[in-house]
């Protein structure tokens, strides 16, 4: 479904991505792991068109490298950014409804699904989103992306700064997304969630992929974990 070949990206003269290759099949959950600053977030931003990419980015067989972000989204690629973009002056319900791309085409996710899965969102459905906690804003951002019915969703650091209970709820939501057949590219530092829901894992270091394998493969590879993941 998504195949990235020899992806390079720059911030000014800084060469951040140095030939990244990743692949995600339909319905697959893939995690992109690594320490801060190795290029994980830049990878998803380059795929989504927020950072100018150099290389090949195939989505459902078509090269999307260089397309505007809105066109990439309409092709069925969802993106949940790390900084939890919401419209603080709009209600939770209004934020969710803004995620719908075509009201005439019913998707896998409905407003009722979101409010049923997350009672906190239901209780605040008609409250301005800006007054919510960080965890509630994170759930809202993920749910709004799902309302656009993506075939693959890229989620950047969904559990950063969240309380353990909310982290568990986010993990449950990611598992439900996968259960409904939506592919996921997850950028995450909490190894426990990545190991729990992923079919495969990539580890990044210095702008390159340094490991690819299953959770079991990574669990058995002490050298990779110590060099590229552990603090």
N, C-alpha and C positions, 0 to 999 in steps of 0.2 A: 504493500500500500504506500509506504513512504521509504524512499531510498536516497540517501545522501552520499555523494561520491566526491572525494577530494575537496572538501569544503574549506575555504579560507575566508577569513574576515579580519578587518583592521579597525582599530580606533586611532585615527590619525596615522602616525608612522608605526604604531605598535601592532605587530603581527600576532593577533590573539589566537585565531584558529589556523592550524598548520597542517591541513589535509585530513579532515575528519571524515570517517566513513561509518555510517550507521544504517540499519535497515529494520523496519517494523512491518510485520505482516498484519493482515486484517484480523481484528479481534485480539491482537497480542498486547501484552503489557510489558513494556521495556523501561528499565530505569537507567538514568545517566548519573553516575556517582563521581565523586571526587571532592577534593578540598576547595575552599573558596578561592576564586581567582584563576582557576585552570581553564575556564572557557565554557562551562556548562550552560549558563544563562545566555551567553553570546551565541551558542549553537542554536537554541530555540528561537532567539530573536532573528538570527540570520535566516532560518527556515521560514519564519513568519514575515520576513521582509522589513523588519524594524532596523536591521543592520545590513548594509549592502553586502550580499554574498558573492563569492567567487567560487565557482564549481557547479556541480550538477545536483539539483534537488528535484527528484521525481515524486510526484504525488498522484497515485492512480494512473501511472504511466506517462503523465505530462510533466514537462520541466517547468516548475514554478519559480525558479531562481530569478529574482529581479522584479517579480510582479508586485503591485501594491498590496498592502496587507488586507484591505477590504475584499479584493478579488480572491485572495488565497482563502479567506474565511468563507466566502460564498461557494468555494469548491468543496467545502466540507471539513476543513482543518480548523479546529478550535484551539484557543490559546488562553491560558490563565496566567497572567503575569505575576511576578513575585510581589509587586508593590500593591496588589489588591485594589485595582482601579474600580471605584464605584461612583455613582452620582449621589453625593451626600445629601443634596436637597430634595431628592426624589424618595418616595416610599420604597420599602422592600418589594412590594408588589410591582411597582412601576419599573424598578431596576430589572426585575426578572422578565417582565414583558418586553423590555427593550432588547433582550437577547434573541427574540424570535425573528428569523430572517424572512419567512413567508407565512403569514397567518392563514393562508388558504391550504397549506400543506401540513397536515398533522405529523408530528415527529414522535420519537421514542419517549420524549420527556414532556410532561405537561406541568402547568403551574401547580396542580393538585399533588403531583408526585413530590415536588420540592417541599411543599408545606407539610405533607404527611411525613416525609423522612426527617425533617428538621423542625420539631415543634417550636424551637426558638424563633425560626423565621416566620412560622405561622402566627405566633403570638405578637410579632412585630410587623405583620404584613402591611399595615397602614401607618407605620411609623417611619420617619425620615431615616434613611440608611446611615447617615452620618453619626448618629448617636449610638450605634451598635458597638459591641466589643470587637477586638481584633479577630477573634475566632469566628464570630458571627459574620463579619465582613468577608472572611475567607470563604466560608460556606456559601455566602451570597454570590461571590465572584465565580466560584466553580459552577453553582447552579445556573447562573445567568448564561454562562458559556454553553452549558448543556441544553438550554432552551433553544439554542440555534441548531440543534440536532446534528452535531459533528460526527463524522465517521472516525476521526482520530482527534484526540485532544492532548495538547502539550501543557503540562502543569508544572510551574516553576516554584519550587520550595513551598509547598502548600502548608507545611506544619511549622515553619519557622516562627519562633516566638510565642507559640500557643501552649496553653495548659495541657497537661497529660490527658484529661478527659476529652478535650476538643481534638487533640491529636488522634485519639482512638476513633472519634466520630468521623474525622476526615478519612482515616484509613478505611472505615466501613463504607464511606461514600465511594472511594476509589474502587473498592472491591465490587460494589454494586454497578458502577460504570462498566467495569470489565464483564460482569455477569450479563449485562444487556448487549454485549457484543461490540462495544465501542473500544477501539484501540487506544492505548495510552502511552505517551512518552513522558515519564516522570523524572523531573530533576529534584533530587532529594538528598539530604544529608543524613537523615535518620535511617540507618541501615536496616533496622527492624521492620519498618514498613515496606521498604524496597524488597527485602527478602521474603516478606509475607505474600505480596501480591504479584511479583514479577515472574514472567516466563523466562526472560533473559535480562542480563545486566551488562552495561558498558561502564568502564572506569576510565576517566580522563585524567591526563597529567600533562602540563605544559602545552595545552592546545592540541593534544593528540589523543587518540584512543590507545590505551595501554593494556586493556583487558576486555575480552568479550566471553561470556559464558552464562551458565545457569546459576541460580542461587547456590546450588550444591557445589558447583565448580568454585565459586568464590569462597564459600565456607571452607573448602579444603585447601585454598591457596593462601597460606600464611604470608608469603613473601609479598604478594600484591597488596594485601590488606595493610601490612606494616609500612610499605613504602609509599602507598598512594592514598590511603584512607585514614589510618589511625593517627591521632595527634601525639 
